[in-house]
Amino acid sequence: MSAPLIDEAIRAELEALYRAPERHYHNLSHIEALLGLAQEYRPALSDPDAIEAAIWLHDAIYDSRAKDNEVQSAALARQMLEGRADAGRLARIAAMIEATATHEVPALGHASANHDAALFLDMDLSILGAEPDVFDAYEQAVRSEYAWVEEPAWRAGRRAVMQAFLTRQHIFHTQAFRSRFEAMARENLARSIDRLAD
């Protein structure tokens, strides 16, 4: 039996990163929520262990002032998982992590891998379709992570991000997540944009 991609030692190292005090949303609770979704959708995944690894590592490097967190997190994934996954699998995990910068499904060369990536990205965006009070808490937590940004700049930048999601034909890539989260996500995003414009 092959060794798990994320063993106890790696998990402990990552948990320490996610417990950093400046992480208000991109923290261990976020990872645990995604792991719960991964477990729920496990039968639909062709490589659930790779998805679990991508979840654990996708926000491992997080600095709200930086522009390359996803690239840095992918690099850390390659480093931590070296020798635990073959080159192709490691490349897929890294590509999924890097794709969280745009939430566009990367072309991984195989339908099952592409579907796994779509589900992974949908899990990461599922907070957009949360109940309004949970979504509002998420918004406040992200604002806390960007406390250094002055309010006018924050409002303009955040509104642009929310608007970009809202103007997509579909926020979520998979039918399962569209059915479950799309309508509420659109309501939450519209409400957020209105609030940011006030």
Secondary structure, DSSP 4 states (H G I P E B T S, - for coil): -PPPSS-HHHHHHHHHHHT-TT-SSSSHHHHHHHHHHHHHTGGG-S-HHHHHHHHHHTTSS--TT-S-HHHHHHHHHHHHHBTTB-HHHHHHHHHHHHHTTTT-----SSHHHHHHHHHHHHHHHGGGGS-HHHHHHHHHHHHHHTTTS-HHHHHHHHHHHHHHHHTSS-SSSSHHHIIIIIHHHHHHHHHHHHHHH-
